[in-house]
Amino acid sequence: MNSRSVFSVKTLAVLGVSAVASIALAQAPMQQHMQQQNQAGAAMAVAAKVGQVSIGSPWARATAPGAAVGGGFLMLENAGADDKLMGASSPVSAKVELHSMSMENNVMRMREVTAIDLPTGKRVELRPGGLHMMFIDLTAPLKAGESFPVKLRFEKAGEVEVTFKVESMGAMGGPAGSGMHQQGVPHGAAMPGSKN
C-alpha cells in the first residue's frame, strides 16, 4: 500500500468521524426541541378550576341520530388535599353517570362508579376505554362542532360548570365508551366482540 492510499483512507476516516459528529450535533437541537414539546404537552390546558382542582380538555363524542347515550371525557388535576369527583349534570341528558372500564378474565367490562378518586398532586384522565362519563337519555344527538355545559360536583372543591366540545364519533380511538351503551350492553357485561 503506498502513502497516497494510506492518506486517502485516513482522510476518509477523519471525514467519516466528522460527518458522524456533525449529524450528532444537528440532532441535539432537534432532540431538545422534541423534549420541550413533550414537556409542553405534559402541561394541561385548563378549561376551568374549582378549589385546587383544575379541569382540562372537556370533550364528548358525537352520537348517531336516535342514540340514547353519549360519552364524555376530560382531565382532572388536583393540587390540594385528596378529593373526589362525585357526579355531574347537564341539560343535554336526563342524567350523567360516572363509569369505569376494566379487563377482567380477558373480558372488557364497564360499570357505574359512585365517585372518581382525585389523589393529591395527581392527574386523572377520563378517556375512551377507561374512566368516563355517560350522558344518559340524551335530549338530542350530540353533533360534532357543537358544545354544551356540564356541571361537575366534587366532594371538597364544590361545583363548577365547564363547556364540553363535541368531537367526531370516532375521536380518540373510536366509540369505546358510548358504543357499549348504544348497542344495549348492560353494566358488567362483556364488550361486543370480546371473548367470554
C-alpha positions as CSV (number, residue, x, y, z in Angstrom):
1,M,0.0,0.0,0.0
2,N,1.5,3.4,-1.0
3,S,1.4,6.5,1.1
4,R,-1.2,8.1,-1.1
5,S,-3.6,5.2,-0.5
6,V,-3.0,5.4,3.3
7,F,-3.6,9.1,3.2
8,S,-6.9,8.6,1.4
9,V,-8.0,6.0,3.9
10,K,-7.1,8.3,6.8
11,T,-8.8,11.2,5.2
12,L,-11.9,9.2,4.7
13,A,-11.8,8.0,8.3
14,V,-11.5,11.6,9.5
15,L,-14.3,12.7,7.2
16,G,-16.4,9.9,8.5
17,V,-15.9,10.8,12.1
18,S,-16.6,14.5,11.2
19,A,-19.8,13.5,9.4
20,V,-21.0,11.4,12.4
21,A,-20.1,14.3,14.8
22,S,-22.0,16.8,12.5
23,I,-25.1,14.6,12.5
24,A,-25.0,14.2,16.3
25,L,-24.7,18.0,16.7
26,A,-27.5,18.6,14.3
27,Q,-29.7,16.1,16.1
28,A,-29.1,17.6,19.6
29,P,-31.2,20.7,19.0
30,M,-33.9,18.5,17.4
31,Q,-34.0,16.2,20.5
32,Q,-34.0,19.3,22.8
33,H,-37.0,20.7,20.8
34,M,-38.8,17.4,21.0
35,Q,-38.2,17.2,24.8
36,Q,-39.6,20.8,25.1
37,Q,-42.7,19.8,23.1
38,N,-43.2,16.7,25.3
39,Q,-42.9,18.9,28.4
40,A,-45.3,21.4,26.9
41,G,-47.7,18.5,26.1
42,A,-47.5,17.4,29.7
43,A,-48.8,20.8,30.8
44,M,-52.6,20.6,30.9
45,A,-54.7,23.3,29.1
46,V,-57.0,24.4,31.9
47,A,-60.6,25.0,30.9
48,A,-61.9,25.6,34.4
49,K,-60.8,25.5,38.1
50,V,-62.6,25.0,41.3
51,G,-60.8,25.0,44.6
52,Q,-57.5,23.2,43.9
53,V,-58.9,21.0,41.1
54,S,-58.1,22.0,37.5
55,I,-60.3,20.7,34.7
56,G,-58.7,20.3,31.2
57,S,-59.8,19.3,27.7
58,P,-63.5,18.5,28.3
59,W,-65.0,16.8,25.2
60,A,-67.7,14.4,24.1
61,R,-68.2,12.2,21.1
62,A,-70.8,13.0,18.5
63,T,-73.7,10.5,18.6
64,A,-75.8,8.9,15.9
65,P,-79.4,10.1,15.4
66,G,-81.6,8.4,17.9
67,A,-78.8,7.4,20.2
68,A,-79.9,7.5,23.9
69,V,-76.4,7.9,25.4
70,G,-73.1,9.7,24.8
71,G,-69.6,9.6,26.3
72,G,-67.8,12.5,27.9
73,F,-64.1,12.8,28.7
74,L,-61.7,15.3,30.4
75,M,-58.6,15.6,32.6
76,L,-58.6,16.4,36.3
77,E,-55.6,17.6,38.2
78,N,-55.7,18.0,41.9
79,A,-53.2,20.3,43.6
80,G,-54.9,20.2,47.0
81,A,-55.9,17.5,49.5
82,D,-57.4,14.3,48.3
83,D,-60.8,14.9,46.6
84,K,-63.4,13.0,44.5
85,L,-65.5,13.7,41.5
86,M,-68.9,12.8,42.9
87,G,-71.1,13.4,39.9
88,A,-72.2,15.7,37.1
89,S,-75.3,17.0,35.4
90,S,-76.1,18.6,32.0
91,P,-79.1,19.9,30.1
92,V,-78.3,17.5,27.2
93,S,-79.3,14.4,29.1
94,A,-81.7,13.2,31.9
95,K,-78.7,12.2,34.0
96,V,-74.9,11.8,33.9
97,E,-73.2,8.7,35.3
98,L,-69.5,8.1,36.1
99,H,-68.2,4.8,34.6
100,S,-65.1,2.7,34.6
101,M,-63.9,0.1,32.1
102,S,-61.5,-2.7,33.0
103,M,-60.3,-6.0,31.9
104,E,-61.5,-9.0,34.0
105,N,-60.5,-12.5,32.9
106,N,-59.7,-11.2,29.4
107,V,-63.1,-9.6,29.1
108,M,-63.6,-5.8,29.0
109,R,-66.3,-4.8,31.5
110,M,-68.0,-1.4,32.2
111,R,-69.6,-0.4,35.5
112,E,-71.1,2.7,37.0
113,V,-68.9,4.1,39.9
114,T,-70.2,6.3,42.7
115,A,-67.1,8.6,42.6
116,I,-63.7,9.0,40.9
117,D,-60.8,9.5,43.3
118,L,-58.5,12.5,42.8
119,P,-55.4,11.9,44.9
120,T,-53.2,14.9,45.9
121,G,-50.8,16.0,43.2
122,K,-52.1,13.6,40.6
123,R,-53.7,13.9,37.2
124,V,-56.7,11.7,36.4
125,E,-57.8,11.3,32.8
126,L,-61.3,10.3,31.8
127,R,-60.8,8.8,28.4
128,P,-62.2,6.3,25.9
129,G,-61.6,2.8,27.3
130,G,-61.1,3.9,30.8
131,L,-62.9,6.1,33.3
132,H,-65.5,8.2,31.6
133,M,-68.9,10.0,31.9
134,M,-72.1,8.8,30.3
135,F,-74.8,11.2,29.3
136,I,-77.9,9.0,29.7
137,D,-81.2,9.7,27.9
138,L,-80.0,12.4,25.6
139,T,-82.5,15.2,24.7
140,A,-81.0,15.4,21.2
141,P,-78.0,14.0,19.3
142,L,-74.6,15.4,20.2
143,K,-73.3,16.9,16.9
144,A,-69.6,17.5,16.1
145,G,-68.6,21.1,16.3
146,E,-71.2,22.0,18.9
147,S,-70.7,22.4,22.7
148,F,-72.8,22.1,25.8
149,P,-72.5,22.8,29.6
150,V,-71.8,20.2,32.2
151,K,-71.8,20.9,36.0
152,L,-69.2,18.9,37.8
153,R,-69.6,18.2,41.6
154,F,-66.6,17.5,43.8
155,E,-66.6,16.2,47.4
156,K,-64.4,19.0,48.7
157,A,-63.8,21.6,45.9
158,G,-67.5,22.1,45.2
159,E,-69.3,22.6,41.9
160,V,-68.1,24.1,38.6
161,E,-69.6,24.4,35.2
162,V,-67.5,23.5,32.2
163,T,-68.1,23.5,28.5
164,F,-67.7,20.2,26.6
165,K,-66.8,20.4,22.9
166,V,-68.4,17.7,20.7
167,E,-65.8,15.9,18.5
168,S,-66.4,13.3,15.8
169,M,-67.9,9.9,16.5
170,G,-64.5,8.2,16.1
171,A,-62.5,10.8,18.0
172,M,-59.6,9.4,20.1
173,G,-59.8,5.7,19.4
174,G,-63.4,5.1,18.3
175,P,-66.6,4.6,20.3
176,A,-65.1,2.6,23.2
177,G,-67.2,4.4,25.8
178,S,-70.5,5.1,24.2
179,G,-70.6,2.1,21.8
180,M,-71.4,-0.4,24.5
181,H,-74.4,1.5,25.7
182,Q,-75.6,2.3,22.2
183,Q,-75.6,-1.4,21.5
184,G,-77.6,-2.1,24.6
185,V,-74.8,-3.8,26.6
186,P,-75.6,-3.8,30.3
187,H,-73.1,-2.9,33.1
188,G,-70.8,-5.8,33.9
189,A,-71.4,-7.4,30.6
190,A,-68.7,-8.4,28.1
191,M,-67.8,-5.8,25.4
192,P,-69.2,-6.7,22.0
193,G,-66.7,-8.9,20.1
194,S,-64.8,-9.9,23.3
195,K,-64.3,-13.5,24.4
196,N,-66.2,-14.8,27.4
